Amino acid sequence: MGRRDIHVHPILKLYLDLSKTNYLHFGYWKEGDALNLKNFQQAQERYVEYLIEFIPDGVRDILDVGCGVGGNALKLQTYNYNVTGICPDPYQGELFKKNTKGQIPFFLTTLEDFETNQRFDLVLMSESVQYIPLYEKGLRKISRLLKKNGYLLASDYFRKDNAKDLPNLPSFPLSSYLESAQKLGFKIIKRVDITKNILPTLDYGNEIFYNYIKPVLNCILTTLQVHLRPIYWLLILFLKIRLKGGTIRQIIRNNIVPLKRETFEKYLTYQIILMQKERDI
């Protein structure tokens, strides 16, 4: 959620308040689902249920990388998996521990800095691939964290080849990611494109933003600008410092507004990829 150099706690809280779920991923929608909160929540539940279907028999110990606020970990626990969560954000870590009642091990760390003697049957990266700045380094670390013949289950959106040079799109080129994984000793077991199933999440997000969030934010900003100008300018100054530049309108556009369906379909693809470690590196 958001870019790496941005303080996103208020945005995250707004999302959680609106969605009323503990999931921070896209939903897996059925064809014809109406764009409403109930179907959005069901789509998020369906997403993690579908993801669990990719977990091979014999897997018990799972490392949830970028575990968010605990939704996926709690669902995995109901299937009797032993889950460990890691996340570098203190606020998400607080919510993770609260939501899991402290019953699921959690480490406040990045994947790159995570150290443990434990080795896992599977590493899960549910929309966290895009937050590893150097994904080859991340893949090397994952290999070291896995048991012999362990698995990596990556579920995220990737750039198509026609989007390699577009700096404002998130994540990495799919072809480069897969080539790197294979070079570093991973074999692709299964790969499924679920782009069409997640696109309604974007439609729903844009509908909520333009019909509800944007008018409210504009009203608040206009009220401050007209009636409380000192507070308005202090807010601008604060946000520029905390968010490293940009106007309030730009901050809102870059960090709250979902991508348009058309942009996503043209330049991105959403993939679930199960890989197995064939050798140590």
Secondary structure by P-SEA (a helix, b strand, c coil): ccccccccaaaaaaaaaaacccccccccccccccccaaaaaaaaaaaaaaaaaaccccccbbbbccccccaaaaaaaaaccbbbbbbccaaaaaaaaaaacccbbbbccccccccccccccbbbbcccccccccaaaaaaaaaaacccbbbbbbbbbbbccccccccccccccaaaaaaaaaaacccccccccccccaaaaaaaaaaaaaacaaaaaaaaaaaaacccaaaaaaaaaaaaaaaccccaaaaaaaccccccaaaaaacbbbbbbbbbbcccc
